[in-house]
């Protein structure tokens, strides 16, 4: 099961695996850079992320975000259980 973790300005949506916080394993948290100018990060997320494109009606579409741009927007941190 996935939960909406973050919506990018271009409409792409990052879904996060709900089991990320309750699987009993070491936590690998990540956050997405909300604003490149201010370097503001969204709330930390745990679990696997899945980026999906979205249209105005909420339907799925092809992802608009370039994989290299996404890699620059994601910051990882670790926290043990």
OpenMM code with the backbone's topology and positions (N, CA, C; nanometers):
from openmm import Vec3, app, unit

residues = "UNK UNK UNK UNK UNK UNK UNK UNK UNK UNK UNK UNK UNK UNK UNK UNK UNK UNK UNK UNK UNK UNK UNK UNK UNK UNK UNK UNK UNK UNK UNK UNK UNK UNK UNK UNK UNK UNK UNK UNK UNK UNK UNK UNK UNK UNK UNK UNK UNK UNK UNK UNK UNK UNK UNK UNK UNK UNK UNK UNK UNK UNK UNK UNK UNK UNK UNK UNK UNK UNK UNK UNK UNK UNK UNK UNK UNK UNK UNK UNK UNK".split()
positions = [
    Vec3(0.0842, -0.1158, 0.0000),
    Vec3(0.0000, 0.0000, 0.0000),
    Vec3(0.0902, 0.1239, 0.0000),
    Vec3(0.0521, 0.2245, -0.0740),
    Vec3(0.1313, 0.3464, -0.0856),
    Vec3(0.0507, 0.4676, -0.0405),
    Vec3(0.1194, 0.5668, 0.0120),
    Vec3(0.0615, 0.6936, 0.0540),
    Vec3(0.1281, 0.8048, -0.0253),
    Vec3(0.0536, 0.9104, -0.0560),
    Vec3(0.1126, 1.0248, -0.1238),
    Vec3(0.2119, 1.0916, -0.0297),
    Vec3(0.3380, 1.0967, -0.0723),
    Vec3(0.4418, 1.1566, 0.0106),
    Vec3(0.4712, 1.2999, -0.0268),
    Vec3(0.4631, 1.3307, -0.1565),
    Vec3(0.5021, 1.4639, -0.2023),
    Vec3(0.4514, 1.4852, -0.3444),
    Vec3(0.4030, 1.6050, -0.3742),
    Vec3(0.3603, 1.6410, -0.5094),
    Vec3(0.4550, 1.7486, -0.5625),
    Vec3(0.5162, 1.7209, -0.6774),
    Vec3(0.6070, 1.8173, -0.7387),
    Vec3(0.5272, 1.9230, -0.8154),
    Vec3(0.5899, 2.0370, -0.8409),
    Vec3(0.5226, 2.1477, -0.9094),
    Vec3(0.4720, 2.1094, -1.0483),
    Vec3(0.5387, 2.0145, -1.1147),
    Vec3(0.4984, 1.9766, -1.2505),
    Vec3(0.3852, 1.8737, -1.2521),
    Vec3(0.3331, 1.8373, -1.1344),
    Vec3(0.2226, 1.7435, -1.1259),
    Vec3(0.2636, 1.6011, -1.0926),
    Vec3(0.3915, 1.5683, -1.1024),
    Vec3(0.4367, 1.4348, -1.0649),
    Vec3(0.4128, 1.4141, -0.9151),
    Vec3(0.3816, 1.2905, -0.8791),
    Vec3(0.3508, 1.2581, -0.7397),
    Vec3(0.4451, 1.1481, -0.6923),
    Vec3(0.5030, 1.1682, -0.5744),
    Vec3(0.5874, 1.0676, -0.5126),
    Vec3(0.5037, 0.9919, -0.4109),
    Vec3(0.4825, 0.8635, -0.4363),
    Vec3(0.4129, 0.7757, -0.3424),
    Vec3(0.5174, 0.7035, -0.2584),
    Vec3(0.4841, 0.6772, -0.1315),
    Vec3(0.5775, 0.6131, -0.0395),
    Vec3(0.5116, 0.4889, 0.0194),
    Vec3(0.5883, 0.3805, 0.0262),
    Vec3(0.5455, 0.2540, 0.0839),
    Vec3(0.5070, 0.2735, 0.2306),
    Vec3(0.3838, 0.2376, 0.2657),
    Vec3(0.3364, 0.2536, 0.4038),
    Vec3(0.4124, 0.1702, 0.5049),
    Vec3(0.4792, 0.0674, 0.4624),
    Vec3(0.5497, -0.0211, 0.5544),
    Vec3(0.6853, 0.0352, 0.5972),
    Vec3(0.7251, 0.1481, 0.5425),
    Vec3(0.8571, 0.2034, 0.5700),
    Vec3(0.8871, 0.2327, 0.7155),
    Vec3(0.7839, 0.2615, 0.7952),
    Vec3(0.8074, 0.2932, 0.9362),
    Vec3(0.7801, 0.1767, 1.0301),
    Vec3(0.7142, 0.0716, 0.9822),
    Vec3(0.6719, -0.0339, 1.0738),
    Vec3(0.7276, -0.1718, 1.0397),
    Vec3(0.8271, -0.1784, 0.9549),
    Vec3(0.8782, -0.3090, 0.9133),
    Vec3(0.9828, -0.3659, 1.0084),
    Vec3(1.0211, -0.2909, 1.1128),
    Vec3(1.1162, -0.3405, 1.2115),
    Vec3(1.2614, -0.3358, 1.1676),
    Vec3(1.2880, -0.2801, 1.0524),
    Vec3(1.4246, -0.2738, 1.0010),
    Vec3(1.4835, -0.1345, 1.0240),
    Vec3(1.6128, -0.1246, 1.0021),
    Vec3(1.6818, 0.0044, 1.0087),
    Vec3(1.6131, 0.1004, 0.9124),
    Vec3(1.5926, 0.2216, 0.9568),
    Vec3(1.5200, 0.3200, 0.8771),
    Vec3(1.6151, 0.4014, 0.7896),
    Vec3(1.5850, 0.4057, 0.6633),
    Vec3(1.6536, 0.4942, 0.5699),
    Vec3(1.5543, 0.6008, 0.5291),
    Vec3(1.5710, 0.7200, 0.5842),
    Vec3(1.4799, 0.8300, 0.5566),
    Vec3(1.5308, 0.9106, 0.4380),
    Vec3(1.4377, 0.9722, 0.3666),
    Vec3(1.4745, 1.0643, 0.2605),
    Vec3(1.3759, 1.1799, 0.2599),
    Vec3(1.4174, 1.2893, 0.2019),
    Vec3(1.3321, 1.4069, 0.1880),
    Vec3(1.3541, 1.4641, 0.0488),
    Vec3(1.2542, 1.5360, 0.0013),
    Vec3(1.2597, 1.5966, -0.1315),
    Vec3(1.2778, 1.7470, -0.1153),
    Vec3(1.3662, 1.8034, -0.1936),
    Vec3(1.3910, 1.9467, -0.1923),
    Vec3(1.2677, 2.0173, -0.2482),
    Vec3(1.1991, 2.0950, -0.1645),
    Vec3(1.0773, 2.1639, -0.2075),
    Vec3(1.1068, 2.2845, -0.2944),
    Vec3(1.2111, 2.3570, -0.2589),
    Vec3(1.2413, 2.4823, -0.3264),
    Vec3(1.3924, 2.4910, -0.3474),
    Vec3(1.4354, 2.4853, -0.4722),
    Vec3(1.5784, 2.4861, -0.5027),
    Vec3(1.6487, 2.6113, -0.4513),
    Vec3(1.5774, 2.7238, -0.4476),
    Vec3(1.6391, 2.8491, -0.4059),
    Vec3(1.6627, 2.8547, -0.2546),
    Vec3(1.5698, 2.8005, -0.1766),
    Vec3(1.5833, 2.8110, -0.0314),
    Vec3(1.6352, 2.6815, 0.0313),
    Vec3(1.6471, 2.5760, -0.0475),
    Vec3(1.6930, 2.4462, 0.0005),
    Vec3(1.6051, 2.3934, 0.1138),
    Vec3(1.4734, 2.4159, 0.1031),
    Vec3(1.3777, 2.3666, 0.2006),
    Vec3(1.3404, 2.2232, 0.1662),
    Vec3(1.3498, 2.1324, 0.2652),
    Vec3(1.3141, 1.9923, 0.2444),
    Vec3(1.1740, 1.9657, 0.2974),
    Vec3(1.1026, 1.8734, 0.2322),
    Vec3(0.9741, 1.8290, 0.2835),
    Vec3(0.9983, 1.7449, 0.4086),
    Vec3(0.8933, 1.7040, 0.4759),
    Vec3(0.9066, 1.6173, 0.5923),
    Vec3(0.9789, 1.4895, 0.5530),
    Vec3(1.0611, 1.4344, 0.6423),
    Vec3(1.1312, 1.3097, 0.6110),
    Vec3(1.0323, 1.1973, 0.5816),
    Vec3(1.0662, 1.1148, 0.4846),
    Vec3(0.9842, 1.0019, 0.4429),
    Vec3(1.0636, 0.8745, 0.4630),
    Vec3(0.9964, 0.7645, 0.4915),
    Vec3(1.0629, 0.6355, 0.5082),
    Vec3(0.9973, 0.5343, 0.4163),
    Vec3(1.0739, 0.4395, 0.3689),
    Vec3(1.0202, 0.3362, 0.2810),
    Vec3(1.0627, 0.3579, 0.1373),
    Vec3(1.0027, 0.2818, 0.0513),
    Vec3(1.0336, 0.2925, -0.0915),
    Vec3(0.9481, 0.4014, -0.1543),
    Vec3(1.0079, 0.4770, -0.2463),
    Vec3(0.9357, 0.5813, -0.3168),
    Vec3(0.9079, 0.5411, -0.4607),
    Vec3(0.7935, 0.5836, -0.5123),
    Vec3(0.7530, 0.5579, -0.6503),
    Vec3(0.7033, 0.6883, -0.7089),
    Vec3(0.7698, 0.7391, -0.8133),
    Vec3(0.7309, 0.8637, -0.8771),
    Vec3(0.6405, 0.8332, -0.9956),
    Vec3(0.5223, 0.8972, -0.9976),
    Vec3(0.4221, 0.8748, -1.1019),
    Vec3(0.3768, 1.0101, -1.1551),
    Vec3(0.3576, 1.0196, -1.2859),
    Vec3(0.3016, 1.1400, -1.3446),
    Vec3(0.1533, 1.1475, -1.3140),
    Vec3(0.0980, 1.2680, -1.3127),
    Vec3(-0.0425, 1.2871, -1.2804),
    Vec3(-0.1009, 1.3971, -1.3679),
    Vec3(-0.2293, 1.3838, -1.4042),
    Vec3(-0.2954, 1.4893, -1.4809),
    Vec3(-0.3895, 1.5684, -1.3904),
    Vec3(-0.4578, 1.6676, -1.4453),
    Vec3(-0.5440, 1.7557, -1.3666),
    Vec3(-0.6597, 1.6813, -1.3004),
    Vec3(-0.7013, 1.5701, -1.3585),
    Vec3(-0.8113, 1.4912, -1.3027),
    Vec3(-0.7629, 1.3873, -1.2007),
    Vec3(-0.6324, 1.3808, -1.1771),
    Vec3(-0.5773, 1.2869, -1.0811),
    Vec3(-0.5400, 1.1518, -1.1407),
    Vec3(-0.5538, 1.1379, -1.2719),
    Vec3(-0.5161, 1.0134, -1.3381),
    Vec3(-0.3658, 1.0031, -1.3567),
    Vec3(-0.3195, 0.8810, -1.3759),
    Vec3(-0.1762, 0.8574, -1.3970),
    Vec3(-0.1350, 0.8919, -1.5393),
    Vec3(-0.0157, 0.9463, -1.5524),
    Vec3(0.0454, 0.9798, -1.6808),
    Vec3(0.1936, 0.9465, -1.6733),
    Vec3(0.2629, 0.9673, -1.7844),
    Vec3(0.4079, 0.9512, -1.7835),
    Vec3(0.4710, 1.0551, -1.6915),
    Vec3(0.5786, 1.0169, -1.6270),
    Vec3(0.6517, 1.1069, -1.5381),
    Vec3(0.7174, 1.2172, -1.6202),
    Vec3(0.7093, 1.3399, -1.5711),
    Vec3(0.7707, 1.4545, -1.6396),
    Vec3(0.9108, 1.4838, -1.5857),
    Vec3(0.9384, 1.4436, -1.4633),
    Vec3(1.0642, 1.4751, -1.3968),
    Vec3(1.1768, 1.3884, -1.4512),
    Vec3(1.2847, 1.4526, -1.4903),
    Vec3(1.4039, 1.3822, -1.5354),
    Vec3(1.4683, 1.3123, -1.4165),
    Vec3(1.5168, 1.1910, -1.4357),
    Vec3(1.5747, 1.1125, -1.3266),
    Vec3(1.6946, 1.1829, -1.2625),
    Vec3(1.7726, 1.2528, -1.3405),
    Vec3(1.8873, 1.3254, -1.2838),
    Vec3(1.8418, 1.4435, -1.1991),
    Vec3(1.7368, 1.5123, -1.2438),
    Vec3(1.6819, 1.6221, -1.1641),
    Vec3(1.6262, 1.5696, -1.0320),
    Vec3(1.5583, 1.4546, -1.0386),
    Vec3(1.5036, 1.3951, -0.9167),
    Vec3(1.6162, 1.3568, -0.8206),
    Vec3(1.7229, 1.2997, -0.8733),
    Vec3(1.8361, 1.2604, -0.7888),
    Vec3(1.8941, 1.3811, -0.7156),
    Vec3(1.8944, 1.4974, -0.7785),
    Vec3(1.9456, 1.6182, -0.7140),
    Vec3(1.8492, 1.6732, -0.6096),
    Vec3(1.7206, 1.6370, -0.6199),
    Vec3(1.6185, 1.6864, -0.5283),
    Vec3(1.6042, 1.6002, -0.4038),
    Vec3(1.6522, 1.4766, -0.4055),
    Vec3(1.6344, 1.3841, -0.2942),
    Vec3(1.7589, 1.3835, -0.2060),
    Vec3(1.7367, 1.3940, -0.0771),
    Vec3(1.8444, 1.3900, 0.0219),
    Vec3(1.8166, 1.2734, 0.1171),
    Vec3(1.9183, 1.1898, 0.1434),
    Vec3(1.9032, 1.0732, 0.2289),
    Vec3(1.9662, 1.0961, 0.3645),
    Vec3(1.9092, 1.0323, 0.4660),
    Vec3(1.9630, 1.0327, 0.6011),
    Vec3(1.9321, 0.8963, 0.6629),
    Vec3(2.0022, 0.8590, 0.7676),
    Vec3(1.9808, 0.7294, 0.8313),
    Vec3(1.9419, 0.7489, 0.9768),
    Vec3(1.8582, 0.6571, 1.0244),
    Vec3(1.8224, 0.6538, 1.1656),
    Vec3(1.8004, 0.5082, 1.2022),
    Vec3(1.8630, 0.4617, 1.3063),
    Vec3(1.8461, 0.3220, 1.3468),
    Vec3(1.7238, 0.3068, 1.4360),
    Vec3(1.6710, 0.1825, 1.4411),
    Vec3(1.5518, 0.1563, 1.5232),
    Vec3(1.5863, 0.1426, 1.6689),
] * unit.nanometer
topology = app.Topology()
chain = topology.addChain("A")
for resn in residues:
    res = topology.addResidue(resn, chain)
    for name in ("N", "CA", "C"):
        topology.addAtom(name, app.Element.getBySymbol(name[0]), res)
